Amino acid sequence: MGFLCDTQKNDGGVGGLRSLVRRKQVDSAHSKSSSASGSGHHQLAKALTVPHLIAIGVGSTIGAGVYILVGTVAREHSGPALTFSFLIAGIAAALSAFCYAELASRCPSAGSAYHYSYICVGEGVAWLIGWALILEYTIGGSAVARGISPNLALLFGGADSLPSFLARQTIPGLGIVVDPCAAILVFLVTGLLCVGIKESTFVQGIVTVANTCAMIFVIIAGGYLGFKTGWPGYELPVGYFPFGADGMLAGASTVFFAYIGFDSVASTAEEVKNPQRDLPMGIGIALSICCTLYMLVSAVIVGLVPYYAMDPDTPISSAFASHGMKWAAYIVTVGASTALCSTLMGSILPQPRILMAMARDGLLPSFFSDVNKHTQVPVKSTVVTGLLSGILAFFMDVEQLAGMVSVGTLVAFTVVAISVLILRYVPPDEVPLSPSFQEAIDSVSVRYSSSSSKEVDVENIKTDDITSSDRIPLLVGKQTPVGCNFEVNEANRRKKAGWTIMVTCIGVLVLTSAASSVSLYSSLRFTLCGIGGVLLLSGLVLLTWIDQDDARHNFGHSGGFICPWVPLLPIACILINVYLLINLGGATWARVSIWLAIGAVVYLFYGRKHSSLRYAVYVPAAHVDEIHQSSRNSRS
């Protein structure tokens, strides 16, 4: 294998485009120890196991939305086939979960999709993902908090039953409705998260169990009523699919967002005791529990009441009330309240870790990377996150901005699937190291140059004579025509795979855009759909035919979960997520564009110039351990 050592400094301040594609390495024992000792920061606590991850995943995913979606989707899209809509949406979510599981076990560090895209795609895309996720979790947490106070009021007797200091008030003259209860809940959750990851996860587990028990009550009591009354919702002349297969699929697109939240598990990767085993199990089990509960609840409720007679606002409570069980509404309200509290914790938990990961990489101020010595959590980032979410929850009705939450999640899902393709076919073959390793790099370079060229006088070569602008081509072993042919063939294979992945993504974008643009002339629309479909299928066939890179076996941490059915599964995941992204609506994208434009300015004037990779030295990945060993020997 060739060893081309590029010791030229990668100054992102000169070439703007160059900084967008620079990639960092997977955090290893070398990088973590050096970064920790160099910055003086403490590491996150290794405290989480599979039960903790399941609590985070289920608690973050099952929100109060399921208590409302059941009625809305059944009335407008699926009818009695709502259970199949939840199943199809669960399968679509599982595609992203498979991709997350592999990357989380291979790259178990804080940052989730931001971290994976920085390793596999580049700094520009990683910044975009991190910036979008900051928006997602901030608005998501605020929206969830605003929905808790009405449910708590119902538990105490009605909409106006909360004490005056907790009840919503309207500011005279401004028309702004403030929600003190929402802000207080955000601050309480923030304080709990600052105590420690294990303690906060334990509390979230208790709240999640209460929510799960409420859903199990709905399933058991509803099933009893259904058998007693003969399931009137299923005995309809219109049949099981009143809106046809298209309605069922449209319902699946809507309820897909009920599965958003399992990616919070990946954000805690650095705090998991055994990430290679526990992370895939936590993601998979949490998603399976959510899908099972969704399907059983929907199957019961659409069977109790005809779909056209369901209450779109309180479908579950009204279904029990129609059968004389009005008292069940209190249990349902408890379930909705606990679900919202658990989701609130799941919304605030990931953002401090993303802020911390971005600050570690120099893209944000180092203030966000501090980890408290005693609690071993990023307290400063958590407090900032809580303050922002609390202020938004107090002053703003962010319900109209809720669509922006979906943008961050779907963009992250898409880039994670693309990262799996890159990892399998064109994994990074160069690793960035700090300029402090320059002497060790030069020493290793000289060692390999002397073994491949008899004319080199090793004793007379000094590493001080090698400048930072030199490029020294070094080969392990002898130069042979066979070795040269192998390297040429491998370079061609990587080039073909890279272009094929890009063409496939372009095909997905063209196909989904044309399929969603109903205002286009039918001939133009079908033509674009055909072009996109051809590009997509061609990319799928070529990637199936092209050999995957052998370096994928040694990429990152080994022994974890391996995503099956590559390239079919990641490409299907990209197709589904891009289709949902395009159909979010113009108003949502207009709001998101403003936020992304602000992020571009921040990156241009701060992140690009302070990136830890600005002066990185790139060396072949196969020789990183040797360079670290040489550096340790020289220090000793």
Residue, then its C-alpha position, 0 to 999 in steps of 0.5 A: m500500500g502506498f504511503l503518501c505523506d502530505t505535510q502541507k498545512n491545510d489553511g482554511g483561511v485562504g481557500g474557502l472551498r478547501s475548508l468545506v471538505r476537510r474531514k476529521q478522524v474517528d476519536s480513538a484512545h490517542s485522540k481522546s487522551s491528547s485532546a483531554s490533556g491538551s485542553g484540560h477538559h474532563q471527559l464525560a461520564k461512562a455511565l449508561t447501559v442498555p436500559h438507560l438508552i431504551a429509556i432515552g429512546v422511548g421517552s424522546t420518541i413517544g410524545a403527546g403527538v400519538y394522542i392526537l395523530v391517531g384521530t387526525v390521520a385516521r379521519e383524513h388519510s388512512g381510515p381503519a388502515l391506520t395500523f398499517s400506516f404506523l407499521i410502514a412509517g416504523i419500517a421507514a424509521a428503522l432504515s435510518a436506525f440501521c444507519y445510525a446504529e452502525l455509525a454510532s458503534r463505529c464512531p462512539s463520540a458525542g455529536s451524533a449526526y454532526h460527528y458522523s458527517y464531519i468524519c465521512v463528508g466534510e466540515g461544511v456539511a457537518w456545520l450545516i447538520g450541527w447548526a440545523l440540530i441546534l434549531e431543532y432541539t431548541i424549538g422542539g423543547s420549547a414547543v413541547a414545554r408549551g404543550i404541557s401546561p394545558n394538559l396539567a390544567l385538565l388534570f386539575g379540573g379545567a383550562d383555568s384551574l392552574p394557579s395564577f403564577l403558572a397559568r398562561q397570561t396575555i400581556p396587555g397591549l402586546g397580545i403576547v401570551v406568556d406561559p410561566c409553567a412551560a418556562i419553569l418546567v424547562f428550567l427544572v429539566t435543565g437543572l436535572l440534566c446538570v446533576g448527572i447523566k445517570e440521575s437524569t436518565f433514571v428520572q426519565g425512565i420513571v416518567t417513561v414507564a408512567n407513559t407506557c403504562a397509560m398506553i398499555f391501559v388504553i390497549i387493554a381497556g380498549g381491547y376489552l371494549g372492542f370485543k364487548t361491542g364487536w369492533p364497530g370501527y371495523e364493520l364499515p361498508v367502505g372496507y378497511f381502506p376507504f382512502g385506498a393505498d394512497g391514503m394509507l401511504a399518505g398517513a404513513s408520511t404523516v405519522f413518520f414524524a411520531y418516530i423522530g427522537f430515537d436519534s437522541v440515543a446516538s448523541t449520548a454515545e460517549e457516555v455509554k459503557n459498551p457503545q459497540r454493543d449497547l448503542p445498536m441494542g438501545i436504538g433497536i429496542a427503543l424503536s421496536i417498543c415505540c412501533t409496537l405501542y403505536m400499532l396496538v393503540s391505533a388498532v384499538i382506537v380505530g376499532l372502537v369508533p368509526y374513523y369519520a366520527m373520531d374527534p381530531d383533538t382528543p381521539i382516545s379520550s372521546a373514544f372511551a367516553s363514547h362507550g361510557m368510560k369518561w373517567a378514562a380521560y384522566i388516565v389518557t391525560v396523565g399519559a399525555s402529560t408524562a409523555l410531554c415531560s419525557t419528550l422535553m427531557g429528550s429534546i434538551l439532552p442532545q443539544p449540549r452534547i452537540l454544542m460541546a462536540m462543535a466547540r471541541d472541533g473549534l467551530l464554536p467558542s471553547f466555552f461550550s466544551d467545558v465538562n464539569k469535574h464533579t457531574q461529568v456533564p457539559v453544564k455550561s452548554t446545558v444551562v445555555t440550552g435551558l435558558l434559550s428554550g425556557i425564554l422561547a417557551f415563556f414568550m413565544d407560541v412556537e407551534q407555527l415553527a414546529g415544522m422546522v424541527s422536522v427539517g433538522t431531523l430529516v437532513a440529519f437522517t439523510v446525511v447519516a445514510i450518505s455517510v454509511l455509503i461513504l464509509r463502505y465505498v470510499p472511507p477516508d484514507e487520510v487522517p488529520l494530525s496536529p502540527s505538533f506531530q510533525e517531527a514524528i511524521d518526518s521520522v516515519s517518512v524517512r524510515y519508509s523512504s529509506s526502505s524503498s530506495k537503496e540510494v538514500d543514505v539514512e544516516n545523513i538524513k535529518t528530519d530537520d531538513i524536511t520542510s512542511s511543504d515537502r511531499i514524500p511518496l513512500l511505499v511499504g516494501k518494494q516498488t513492483p508493477v503489481g503493486c502499482n497496478f493495484e494502487v491504480n485499480e484501487a484509485n479508479r475503484r474509489k473514484k467510480a464509487g465516489w461519482t456513483i454515490m453523487v449521481t445517486c443522490i442527484g437522482v434522488l433529488v430530481l425524482t422526489s422534486a418532480a414527483s412532489s411538484v404537482s404544478l408542473y406540466s405533466s409531460l415535464r414532470f414525467t420526464l424529470c421523474g424518468i431522468g431521476g429514476v434512471l440516475l437512481l437505479s443506475g447508481l444502485v446497480l453500479l454500487t451493487w457491482i462495485d466492490q466495497d472498500d477493504a478499509r471499511h473493516n478497520f474503520g473506527h471502532s470494530g466489533g459493533f453493528i453492521c448495517p445490512w443490505v448496503p447499498l439498497l438500505p441507505i439509498a432507500c433511506i435517502l429517498i424516503n427522507v428527501y421526499l419528506l423534506i421536499n414536502l414540508g412546505g415553502a413556509t417552513w423552508a423559508r424560515v429554515s433558510i434564514w437560520l441556515a443563512i445566519g449559520a453560514v455567516v457564523y461559520l464564515f467569520y468564526g468556525r472556518k478560522h478557528s477550526s481545529l483542522r485549520y493547520a492539520v497535517y494529513v497522513p495515511a490512516a494506516h500509519v497513525d499508530e506508528i506516528h503516535q508511537s514514534s512521538r511517544n518514543s521521542r518524548s521519552 
